[in-house]
Amino acid sequence: MKQEIRQLRETVAQYQVLQTAHPHIIRIPGVQGGEPIVRDAYVTVRTIVEQTRLGTTSQELLEGHPPLTLAGIYDALSYYYDHKEEMDQIIEENRQALERLTEFSKRIVKKV
């Protein structure tokens, strides 16, 4: 995991980091589809919101994503509520993409 994070940081250095009004949230075109992410953890705001909706606690998020901090988690949730319409659209688009991928996979399995 540490090596993956280091490689991601090296990759990120090649891109322009876009600051947001939230101190722990950045956007980097070309990284995570340009979605807002938690600085230094590279976990999307969408991931934190979806996991929270599923009942994942802050402590579980910290354990599952070691670079995350409580401040990053709560700033991600704050970002979500400040940009709810945009974030809900991102969440819905990802849900639809997953649904299409699942259907495609089922068709492939049936052919085999």
FENNORLIN-V936214 format. One record per residue. PHI is phi in whole degrees, -180 to 180 (999 if undefined). PSI is psi in whole degrees, 0 to 359 (NA if undefined). NEAR is the number of other ideal C-beta (glycine too) atoms within 12 Angstrom. Layout:
PHI:PSI:NEAR / PHI:PSI:NEAR
//
This chain:
999:317:13 / -62:321:10 / -66:319:9 / -62:319:15 / -65:318:19 / -61:316:15 / -63:320:14 / -64:319:24 / -63:321:21 / -66:321:13 / -65:316:17 / -60:327:25 / -59:338:13 / -83:348:14 / -109:163:20 / -86:123:14 / -87:126:23 / -101:119:20 / -75:155:14 / -122:177:25 / -72:350:15 / -99:122:27 / -62:335:18 / -100:0:30 / -115:131:38 / -132:168:33 / -130:140:30 / -134:107:28 / -53:130:17 / 94:352:17 / -117:126:26 / 54:39:26 / 66:17:18 / 79:4:20 / -67:155:35 / -65:136:41 / -130:161:39 / -80:125:40 / -54:137:30 / 69:350:24 / -110:334:35 / 59:29:36 / -97:133:36 / -72:152:32 / -59:321:45 / -57:315:35 / -60:315:33 / -65:317:41 / -64:312:32 / -63:318:26 / -65:320:28 / -63:319:22 / -63:330:16 / -82:358:13 / 98:7:10 / -68:132:22 / -83:165:15 / -59:320:22 / -63:318:13 / -65:321:16 / -62:317:30 / -61:318:23 / -70:325:14 / -79:338:20 / -135:78:29 / -49:326:17 / -70:343:25 / -65:152:33 / -124:162:22 / -59:319:19 / -60:319:20 / -65:319:34 / -63:310:35 / -70:329:25 / -70:324:30 / -63:317:42 / -66:321:32 / -63:317:25 / -59:316:33 / -56:309:34 / -69:331:18 / -76:339:18 / -130:41:25 / -57:314:16 / -61:311:12 / -62:315:22 / -68:321:29 / -63:325:19 / -66:316:16 / -61:316:29 / -62:316:27 / -66:317:16 / -61:319:17 / -69:323:23 / -63:316:17 / -65:320:14 / -63:319:16 / -65:321:16 / -63:315:14 / -63:318:14 / -64:319:14 / -63:314:14 / -63:318:14 / -61:316:14 / -62:319:14 / -63:320:13 / -65:320:12 / -65:316:11 / -62:321:10 / -64:326:9 / -73:334:8 / -84:NA:7
//
